[in-house]
């Protein structure tokens, strides 16, 4: 049910580096949300044409979605953690990264031919 999706204008690192980043993000997201990692999905999309503040300097957009209620303490901790992880992994500064947090209603999240309702 939890999803973390990363879109960046930065050049994609090697496949093994991307896979390592995705595994790290998966583990961290499960930990932050207290949900089993077996349900976490990750995605990474690089070389996306993007701007931020009117420039094409490297930028990153992260979507974090989950069923349930993420609270302000969780989102603040995740923002700090994931911004640091992205800066370390692909070099996009935290000040050029936006994160969107979204809670989904159980009936609005499908899996395995059904929903979580």
TIVO-2410 file (N, C-alpha, C; in nm, 3 decimals):
# residues 117
REC num residu      c1      c2      c3 atome chaine
REC   1      X   0.079  -0.119   0.000     N      A
REC   1      X   0.000   0.000   0.000    CA      A
REC   1      X   0.084   0.126   0.000     C      A
REC   2      X   0.190   0.137   0.079     N      A
REC   2      X   0.271   0.259   0.066    CA      A
REC   2      X   0.346   0.262  -0.067     C      A
REC   3      X   0.357   0.381  -0.122     N      A
REC   3      X   0.428   0.402  -0.247    CA      A
REC   3      X   0.520   0.523  -0.230     C      A
REC   4      X   0.643   0.508  -0.277     N      A
REC   4      X   0.731   0.624  -0.289    CA      A
REC   4      X   0.779   0.627  -0.433     C      A
REC   5      X   0.751   0.738  -0.499     N      A
REC   5      X   0.786   0.756  -0.639    CA      A
REC   5      X   0.875   0.878  -0.653     C      A
REC   6      X   0.989   0.860  -0.715     N      A
REC   6      X   1.088   0.967  -0.731    CA      A
REC   6      X   1.098   1.004  -0.878     C      A
REC   7      X   1.082   1.132  -0.908     N      A
REC   7      X   1.104   1.186  -1.043    CA      A
REC   7      X   1.210   1.293  -1.031     C      A
REC   8      X   1.308   1.286  -1.119     N      A
REC   8      X   1.416   1.383  -1.113    CA      A
REC   8      X   1.465   1.421  -1.252     C      A
REC   9      X   1.519   1.540  -1.261     N      A
REC   9      X   1.582   1.583  -1.386    CA      A
REC   9      X   1.728   1.539  -1.391     C      A
REC  10      X   1.778   1.488  -1.281     N      A
REC  10      X   1.918   1.442  -1.276    CA      A
REC  10      X   1.937   1.321  -1.366     C      A
REC  11      X   2.060   1.304  -1.409     N      A
REC  11      X   2.096   1.190  -1.491    CA      A
REC  11      X   2.088   1.063  -1.406     C      A
REC  12      X   2.034   0.959  -1.463     N      A
REC  12      X   2.018   0.833  -1.389    CA      A
REC  12      X   2.155   0.773  -1.356     C      A
REC  13      X   2.172   0.732  -1.231     N      A
REC  13      X   2.294   0.658  -1.198    CA      A
REC  13      X   2.286   0.518  -1.258     C      A
REC  14      X   2.390   0.440  -1.238     N      A
REC  14      X   2.391   0.303  -1.289    CA      A
REC  14      X   2.278   0.223  -1.227     C      A
REC  15      X   2.237   0.117  -1.297     N      A
REC  15      X   2.124   0.035  -1.255    CA      A
REC  15      X   2.140  -0.017  -1.112     C      A
REC  16      X   2.258  -0.061  -1.076     N      A
REC  16      X   2.279  -0.115  -0.941    CA      A
REC  16      X   2.261  -0.006  -0.836     C      A
REC  17      X   2.302   0.116  -0.868     N      A
REC  17      X   2.284   0.228  -0.774    CA      A
REC  17      X   2.136   0.261  -0.758     C      A
REC  18      X   2.061   0.258  -0.868     N      A
REC  18      X   1.916   0.283  -0.861    CA      A
REC  18      X   1.849   0.175  -0.777     C      A
REC  19      X   1.884   0.050  -0.803     N      A
REC  19      X   1.824  -0.061  -0.726    CA      A
REC  19      X   1.856  -0.047  -0.578     C      A
REC  20      X   1.979  -0.008  -0.544     N      A
REC  20      X   2.016   0.013  -0.405    CA      A
REC  20      X   1.936   0.125  -0.341     C      A
REC  21      X   1.918   0.235  -0.416     N      A
REC  21      X   1.839   0.347  -0.366    CA      A
REC  21      X   1.695   0.304  -0.342     C      A
REC  22      X   1.636   0.233  -0.436     N      A
REC  22      X   1.498   0.190  -0.422    CA      A
REC  22      X   1.479   0.098  -0.302     C      A
REC  23      X   1.573   0.009  -0.280     N      A
REC  23      X   1.566  -0.080  -0.164    CA      A
REC  23      X   1.577  -0.001  -0.034     C      A
REC  24      X   1.664   0.099  -0.033     N      A
REC  24      X   1.681   0.184   0.085    CA      A
REC  24      X   1.553   0.263   0.113     C      A
REC  25      X   1.496   0.321   0.008     N      A
REC  25      X   1.372   0.397   0.023    CA      A
REC  25      X   1.258   0.308   0.070     C      A
REC  26      X   1.251   0.187   0.019     N      A
REC  26      X   1.148   0.092   0.059    CA      A
REC  26      X   1.156   0.060   0.208     C      A
REC  27      X   1.275   0.029   0.253     N      A
REC  27      X   1.296  -0.004   0.394    CA      A
REC  27      X   1.262   0.115   0.484     C      A
REC  28      X   1.309   0.232   0.445     N      A
REC  28      X   1.284   0.352   0.526    CA      A
REC  28      X   1.136   0.388   0.530     C      A
REC  29      X   1.068   0.377   0.416     N      A
REC  29      X   0.926   0.411   0.414    CA      A
REC  29      X   0.846   0.316   0.504     C      A
REC  30      X   0.876   0.187   0.496     N      A
REC  30      X   0.808   0.091   0.583    CA      A
REC  30      X   0.832   0.126   0.730     C      A
REC  31      X   0.953   0.162   0.763     N      A
REC  31      X   0.985   0.199   0.901    CA      A
REC  31      X   0.913   0.324   0.948     C      A
REC  32      X   0.912   0.426   0.864     N      A
REC  32      X   0.844   0.551   0.901    CA      A
REC  32      X   0.695   0.531   0.922     C      A
REC  33      X   0.635   0.446   0.840     N      A
REC  33      X   0.490   0.428   0.846    CA      A
REC  33      X   0.447   0.312   0.935     C      A
REC  34      X   0.543   0.231   0.979     N      A
REC  34      X   0.509   0.116   1.061    CA      A
REC  34      X   0.427   0.013   0.986     C      A
REC  35      X   0.456  -0.002   0.857     N      A
REC  35      X   0.384  -0.098   0.774    CA      A
REC  35      X   0.481  -0.202   0.720     C      A
REC  36      X   0.430  -0.321   0.687     N      A
REC  36      X   0.520  -0.425   0.635    CA      A
REC  36      X   0.582  -0.384   0.502     C      A
REC  37      X   0.712  -0.407   0.490     N      A
REC  37      X   0.780  -0.372   0.365    CA      A
REC  37      X   0.728  -0.456   0.249     C      A
REC  38      X   0.669  -0.569   0.276     N      A
REC  38      X   0.617  -0.655   0.171    CA      A
REC  38      X   0.507  -0.587   0.089     C      A
REC  39      X   0.450  -0.477   0.138     N      A
REC  39      X   0.348  -0.402   0.066    CA      A
REC  39      X   0.402  -0.273   0.003     C      A
REC  40      X   0.526  -0.237   0.029     N      A
REC  40      X   0.581  -0.110  -0.019    CA      A
REC  40      X   0.622  -0.122  -0.166     C      A
REC  41      X   0.585  -0.020  -0.245     N      A
REC  41      X   0.627  -0.011  -0.385    CA      A
REC  41      X   0.714   0.114  -0.401     C      A
REC  42      X   0.819   0.101  -0.481     N      A
REC  42      X   0.907   0.214  -0.510    CA      A
REC  42      X   0.918   0.231  -0.661     C      A
REC  43      X   0.943   0.353  -0.704     N      A
REC  43      X   0.963   0.382  -0.846    CA      A
REC  43      X   1.063   0.496  -0.859     C      A
REC  44      X   1.143   0.493  -0.965     N      A
REC  44      X   1.243   0.596  -0.989    CA      A
REC  44      X   1.243   0.630  -1.137     C      A
REC  45      X   1.230   0.757  -1.167     N      A
REC  45      X   1.228   0.805  -1.304    CA      A
REC  45      X   1.327   0.921  -1.315     C      A
REC  46      X   1.433   0.902  -1.392     N      A
REC  46      X   1.537   1.005  -1.407    CA      A
REC  46      X   1.531   1.067  -1.546     C      A
REC  47      X   1.610   1.171  -1.564     N      A
REC  47      X   1.620   1.242  -1.692    CA      A
REC  47      X   1.485   1.301  -1.736     C      A
REC  48      X   1.401   1.337  -1.640     N      A
REC  48      X   1.271   1.396  -1.669    CA      A
REC  48      X   1.290   1.546  -1.690     C      A
REC  49      X   1.243   1.603  -1.801     N      A
REC  49      X   1.253   1.748  -1.818    CA      A
REC  49      X   1.172   1.818  -1.708     C      A
REC  50      X   1.240   1.898  -1.627     N      A
REC  50      X   1.176   1.965  -1.514    CA      A
REC  50      X   1.242   2.100  -1.490     C      A
REC  51      X   1.168   2.191  -1.428     N      A
REC  51      X   1.225   2.316  -1.381    CA      A
REC  51      X   1.184   2.336  -1.236     C      A
REC  52      X   1.259   2.419  -1.167     N      A
REC  52      X   1.225   2.460  -1.030    CA      A
REC  52      X   1.284   2.599  -1.012     C      A
REC  53      X   1.202   2.693  -0.968     N      A
REC  53      X   1.249   2.829  -0.950    CA      A
REC  53      X   1.296   2.894  -1.079     C      A
REC  54      X   1.239   2.846  -1.191     N      A
REC  54      X   1.273   2.905  -1.320    CA      A
REC  54      X   1.402   2.857  -1.381     C      A
REC  55      X   1.466   2.755  -1.320     N      A
REC  55      X   1.591   2.703  -1.376    CA      A
REC  55      X   1.578   2.554  -1.404     C      A
REC  56      X   1.668   2.504  -1.485     N      A
REC  56      X   1.673   2.361  -1.516    CA      A
REC  56      X   1.783   2.290  -1.438     C      A
REC  57      X   1.836   2.356  -1.334     N      A
REC  57      X   1.931   2.287  -1.246    CA      A
REC  57      X   1.863   2.162  -1.192     C      A
REC  58      X   1.941   2.059  -1.156     N      A
REC  58      X   1.880   1.934  -1.108    CA      A
REC  58      X   1.775   1.957  -1.000     C      A
REC  59      X   1.662   1.887  -1.016     N      A
REC  59      X   1.547   1.901  -0.928    CA      A
REC  59      X   1.487   1.762  -0.905     C      A
REC  60      X   1.411   1.750  -0.798     N      A
REC  60      X   1.350   1.621  -0.766    CA      A
REC  60      X   1.209   1.643  -0.711     C      A
REC  61      X   1.118   1.555  -0.750     N      A
REC  61      X   0.982   1.553  -0.699    CA      A
REC  61      X   0.955   1.412  -0.648     C      A
REC  62      X   0.908   1.402  -0.524     N      A
REC  62      X   0.881   1.272  -0.463    CA      A
REC  62      X   0.735   1.268  -0.421     C      A
REC  63      X   0.669   1.158  -0.454     N      A
REC  63      X   0.533   1.134  -0.407    CA      A
REC  63      X   0.537   1.020  -0.306     C      A
REC  64      X   0.474   1.041  -0.193     N      A
REC  64      X   0.461   0.937  -0.092    CA      A
REC  64      X   0.312   0.922  -0.064     C      A
REC  65      X   0.261   0.801  -0.092     N      A
REC  65      X   0.120   0.773  -0.073    CA      A
REC  65      X   0.105   0.652   0.018     C      A
REC  66      X   0.001   0.655   0.099     N      A
REC  66      X  -0.024   0.545   0.191    CA      A
REC  66      X  -0.169   0.545   0.233     C      A
REC  67      X  -0.215   0.429   0.277     N      A
REC  67      X  -0.347   0.419   0.337    CA      A
REC  67      X  -0.331   0.450   0.485     C      A
REC  68      X  -0.415   0.534   0.536     N      A
REC  68      X  -0.405   0.570   0.677    CA      A
REC  68      X  -0.383   0.718   0.692     C      A
REC  69      X  -0.349   0.756   0.810     N      A
REC  69      X  -0.331   0.897   0.840    CA      A
REC  69      X  -0.186   0.925   0.875     C      A
REC  70      X  -0.115   0.985   0.781     N      A
REC  70      X   0.021   1.030   0.813    CA      A
REC  70      X   0.006   1.157   0.896     C      A
REC  71      X   0.081   1.164   1.003     N      A
REC  71      X   0.071   1.282   1.089    CA      A
REC  71      X   0.187   1.377   1.061     C      A
REC  72      X   0.177   1.500   1.108     N      A
REC  72      X   0.281   1.600   1.081    CA      A
REC  72      X   0.420   1.558   1.128     C      A
REC  73      X   0.430   1.488   1.240     N      A
REC  73      X   0.562   1.443   1.287    CA      A
REC  73      X   0.621   1.343   1.189     C      A
REC  74      X   0.539   1.252   1.137     N      A
REC  74      X   0.587   1.153   1.039    CA      A
REC  74      X   0.631   1.221   0.911     C      A
REC  75      X   0.549   1.312   0.858     N      A
REC  75      X   0.584   1.375   0.731    CA      A
REC  75      X   0.709   1.461   0.743     C      A
REC  76      X   0.726   1.527   0.856     N      A
REC  76      X   0.847   1.606   0.877    CA      A
REC  76      X   0.971   1.516   0.881     C      A
REC  77      X   0.961   1.405   0.955     N      A
REC  77      X   1.074   1.311   0.963    CA      A
REC  77      X   1.104   1.249   0.827     C      A
REC  78      X   1.000   1.214   0.753     N      A
REC  78      X   1.022   1.157   0.620    CA      A
REC  78      X   1.083   1.260   0.525     C      A
REC  79      X   1.038   1.382   0.532     N      A
REC  79      X   1.094   1.486   0.446    CA      A
REC  79      X   1.244   1.500   0.470     C      A
REC  80      X   1.283   1.508   0.596     N      A
REC  80      X   1.425   1.519   0.628    CA      A
REC  80      X   1.503   1.398   0.580     C      A
REC  81      X   1.452   1.280   0.610     N      A
REC  81      X   1.520   1.155   0.576    CA      A
REC  81      X   1.533   1.137   0.425     C      A
REC  82      X   1.422   1.152   0.352     N      A
REC  82      X   1.425   1.126   0.209    CA      A
REC  82      X   1.500   1.235   0.132     C      A
REC  83      X   1.494   1.358   0.176     N      A
REC  83      X   1.574   1.464   0.112    CA      A
REC  83      X   1.724   1.434   0.127     C      A
REC  84      X   1.764   1.391   0.245     N      A
REC  84      X   1.906   1.355   0.267    CA      A
REC  84      X   1.946   1.237   0.180     C      A
REC  85      X   1.859   1.137   0.173     N      A
REC  85      X   1.888   1.017   0.093    CA      A
REC  85      X   1.902   1.051  -0.054     C      A
REC  86      X   1.814   1.133  -0.107     N      A
REC  86      X   1.819   1.173  -0.248    CA      A
REC  86      X   1.944   1.256  -0.276     C      A
REC  87      X   1.975   1.349  -0.186     N      A
REC  87      X   2.094   1.432  -0.206    CA      A
REC  87      X   2.219   1.345  -0.209     C      A
REC  88      X   2.226   1.249  -0.119     N      A
REC  88      X   2.341   1.158  -0.112    CA      A
REC  88      X   2.348   1.069  -0.236     C      A
REC  89      X   2.234   1.018  -0.281     N      A
REC  89      X   2.233   0.921  -0.390    CA      A
REC  89      X   2.247   0.982  -0.529     C      A
REC  90      X   2.180   1.096  -0.554     N      A
REC  90      X   2.184   1.151  -0.690    CA      A
REC  90      X   2.228   1.296  -0.696     C      A
REC  91      X   2.257   1.356  -0.581     N      A
REC  91      X   2.315   1.490  -0.579    CA      A
REC  91      X   2.217   1.605  -0.590     C      A
REC  92      X   2.087   1.580  -0.584     N      A
REC  92      X   1.991   1.690  -0.590    CA      A
REC  92      X   1.977   1.748  -0.449     C      A
REC  93      X   2.006   1.878  -0.432     N      A
REC  93      X   1.997   1.939  -0.299    CA      A
REC  93      X   1.855   1.937  -0.243     C      A
REC  94      X   1.845   1.927  -0.113     N      A
REC  94      X   1.715   1.926  -0.045    CA      A
REC  94      X   1.634   2.050  -0.080     C      A
REC  95      X   1.701   2.163  -0.100     N      A
REC  95      X   1.628   2.286  -0.131    CA      A
REC  95      X   1.569   2.285  -0.272     C      A
REC  96      X   1.601   2.181  -0.351     N      A
REC  96      X   1.544   2.167  -0.485    CA      A
REC  96      X   1.460   2.040  -0.496     C      A
REC  97      X   1.408   1.996  -0.382     N      A
REC  97      X   1.326   1.876  -0.377    CA      A
REC  97      X   1.192   1.908  -0.311     C      A
REC  98      X   1.086   1.873  -0.381     N      A
REC  98      X   0.951   1.881  -0.324    CA      A
REC  98      X   0.904   1.738  -0.295     C      A
REC  99      X   0.829   1.724  -0.185     N      A
REC  99      X   0.768   1.596  -0.151    CA      A
REC  99      X   0.620   1.618  -0.129     C      A
REC 100      X   0.539   1.536  -0.196     N      A
REC 100      X   0.395   1.539  -0.176    CA      A
REC 100      X   0.355   1.416  -0.096     C      A
REC 101      X   0.289   1.437   0.016     N      A
REC 101      X   0.239   1.328   0.099    CA      A
REC 101      X   0.089   1.318   0.077     C      A
REC 102      X   0.039   1.197   0.053     N      A
REC 102      X  -0.103   1.179   0.029    CA      A
REC 102      X  -0.153   1.053   0.099     C      A
REC 103      X  -0.259   1.070   0.177     N      A
REC 103      X  -0.329   0.957   0.237    CA      A
REC 103      X  -0.440   0.913   0.143     C      A
REC 104      X  -0.452   0.784   0.120     N      A
REC 104      X  -0.559   0.731   0.037    CA      A
REC 104      X  -0.663   0.662   0.124     C      A
REC 105      X  -0.786   0.677   0.086     N      A
REC 105      X  -0.891   0.602   0.153    CA      A
REC 105      X  -0.877   0.456   0.111     C      A
REC 106      X  -0.910   0.365   0.202     N      A
REC 106      X  -0.892   0.222   0.177    CA      A
REC 106      X  -0.963   0.176   0.049     C      A
REC 107      X  -1.081   0.227   0.022     N      A
REC 107      X  -1.156   0.187  -0.096    CA      A
REC 107      X  -1.096   0.243  -0.225     C      A
REC 108      X  -1.005   0.340  -0.212     N      A
REC 108      X  -0.945   0.404  -0.329    CA      A
REC 108      X  -0.807   0.348  -0.363     C      A
REC 109      X  -0.770   0.235  -0.301     N      A
REC 109      X  -0.640   0.174  -0.327    CA      A
REC 109      X  -0.664   0.027  -0.360     C      A
REC 110      X  -0.636  -0.010  -0.483     N      A
REC 110      X  -0.660  -0.147  -0.527    CA      A
REC 110      X  -0.536  -0.234  -0.522     C      A
REC 111      X  -0.560  -0.363  -0.504     N      A
REC 111      X  -0.451  -0.462  -0.504    CA      A
REC 111      X  -0.511  -0.601  -0.516     C      A
REC 112      X  -0.447  -0.683  -0.593     N      A
REC 112      X  -0.483  -0.825  -0.602    CA      A
REC 112      X  -0.630  -0.845  -0.640     C      A
REC 113      X  -0.678  -0.762  -0.731     N      A
REC 113      X  -0.815  -0.775  -0.779    CA      A
REC 113      X  -0.923  -0.722  -0.686     C      A
REC 114      X  -0.883  -0.652  -0.583     N      A
REC 114      X  -0.979  -0.597  -0.487    CA      A
REC 114      X  -0.928  -0.462  -0.438     C      A
REC 115      X  -0.978  -0.416  -0.326     N      A
REC 115      X  -0.928  -0.295  -0.262    CA      A
REC 115      X  -0.897  -0.328  -0.117     C      A
REC 116      X  -0.842  -0.231  -0.046     N      A
REC 116      X  -0.811  -0.250   0.096    CA      A
REC 116      X  -0.930  -0.217   0.187     C      A
REC 117      X  -1.048  -0.188   0.127     N      A
REC 117      X  -1.168  -0.157   0.207    CA      A
REC 117      X  -1.226  -0.282   0.270     C      A
***
